[in-house]
Amino acid sequence: MCADLSPVIAATCQWLLRAYPAADGPLNEVLAEVQARQAVTVAAWLRYPTAMDAALVTMAGPGGSAHLDWVVGADTVLPEGEEFAWRSWVDETVASWAACLLISPELARQAVAAVDGGEHEFRRLTFPAERDRQAAALLRHPDLTAPVAELHRDQLLARLDHDSDPVGSA
């Protein structure tokens, strides 16, 4: 979609991976990162569907990670310097929507269908193998990610025009 969202996607993905780290090992880290990046990409495309939307968030900024850090209890040390810089590009709504997509492959498939039109491969997000689930066990755990997913889930469901609550179902 829009390359202007790359700082938001990168920072929000990084935040999710730090909040919900992968299982030990380099392969698990890569698999978890791919899943997080796919979820954040789809969420960002949903949240900012036009070039104008992407330009506005780039100009105004997405809001940063402070509230998310507080929600997950990671706000004990205030970030400084480079750590603060990348965290300023974290988008709370995108992180929340990505968490929803990670815990519900069915919702992820619906979201991908809404934004992608079959142009990109999001298989690790939409049809995760057991290895994917093991690598990203914390990222995909509905109880652990619930505080983040609940923040903006209703907006995601409204964006996808849902009447029911499929989040958490597989």
ABEGO torsion letter per residue (X at the ends): XBAAAAAAAAAAAAAAAAABBBBBEAAAAAAAAAAAAAAAAAAAAAABABAAAAAAAAAAEAGEAAAAAAAAGAAABBBBEAAAAAAAABBAAAAAAAAAAAABAAAAAAAAAAAAGGABBAAAAABBBAAAAAAAAAAABAAAAAAAAAAAAAAAAAAAGBABBABGBX
